[in-house]
Amino acid sequence: MSDHRTATIEKGSLVLVTGANGFVASHIVKQLLERGLKVRGSVRDINRTSWLVKGALKEYASKGDFELVTVEDFTAEGVYNDAIKGVSAIILVASIVTFASDPATVIPITVAAATRILEAALTESSVKAFIYTSSIVAATTPQPGNSTHVDRNTRNDKITELAWARPPWPESHGSIVYGASKVAAEKDRVGIL
């Protein structure tokens, strides 16, 4: 894969967007299509997400510029091998958004999912760029008075510490665990690239 600052994805190139039926991912898909790229969107259940190809993005699907593929378990070894064939770029948006309070049910899965797609990307010679969609909470906790300078190496270690605190957990703990899952996926996967 090339350096993110020099990768050029030509119009007509195929891009894989994971979790294409999600709020953020569906907007990314639409923007890519409007810019002349082709998109393969991964979803867990094509039947439940058919509204993308039968409604919202029907025009692009009918021209062959947009397609859906099923990736039921994004932590399974080799799960992305077929989905990444021929793609020029991968945008990892899919995430565990259950907002479950138990970090053991979210964080390891998020890390495994990021690992699987990165492993697949490294085996596909057509991949020129990889984009990981994270969250501001992976870098810092947005709150009044917080003047943290955020750069590519900034990590919110405090949210990780809070996520792994012993129960009982506050009502908001699911959000804390979500943020910590993003931190873990970023930290643990940096060495792969």
Rosetta blueprint (number, residue, H / E / L):
1 M L
2 S L
3 D L
4 H L
5 R L
6 T L
7 A L
8 T L
9 I L
10 E L
11 K L
12 G L
13 S L
14 L E
15 V E
16 L E
17 V E
18 T E
19 G L
20 A L
21 N L
22 G L
23 F H
24 V H
25 A H
26 S H
27 H H
28 I H
29 V H
30 K H
31 Q H
32 L H
33 L H
34 E H
35 R L
36 G L
37 L L
38 K E
39 V E
40 R E
41 G E
42 S E
43 V E
44 R L
45 D L
46 I L
47 N L
48 R L
49 T L
50 S L
51 W H
52 L H
53 V H
54 K H
55 G H
56 A H
57 L L
58 K H
59 E H
60 Y H
61 A H
62 S H
63 K L
64 G L
65 D L
66 F E
67 E E
68 L E
69 V E
70 T E
71 V L
72 E L
73 D L
74 F L
75 T L
76 A L
77 E L
78 G L
79 V L
80 Y L
81 N L
82 D L
83 A L
84 I L
85 K L
86 G L
87 V L
88 S L
89 A E
90 I E
91 I E
92 L E
93 V L
94 A L
95 S L
96 I L
97 V L
98 T L
99 F L
100 A L
101 S L
102 D L
103 P H
104 A H
105 T H
106 V L
107 I H
108 P H
109 I H
110 T H
111 V H
112 A H
113 A H
114 A H
115 T H
116 R H
117 I H
118 L H
119 E H
120 A H
121 A H
122 L H
123 T H
124 E L
125 S L
126 S L
127 V L
128 K L
129 A E
130 F E
131 I E
132 Y E
133 T L
134 S L
135 S L
136 I H
137 V H
138 A H
139 A L
140 T L
141 T L
142 P L
143 Q L
144 P L
145 G L
146 N L
147 S L
148 T L
149 H L
150 V L
151 D L
152 R L
153 N L
154 T L
155 R L
156 N L
157 D H
158 K H
159 I H
160 T H
161 E H
162 L H
163 A H
164 W L
165 A L
166 R L
167 P L
168 P L
169 W L
170 P L
171 E L
172 S L
173 H H
174 G H
175 S H
176 I H
177 V H
178 Y H
179 G H
180 A H
181 S H
182 K H
183 V H
184 A H
185 A H
186 E H
187 K H
188 D H
189 R H
190 V H
191 G H
192 I H
193 L L
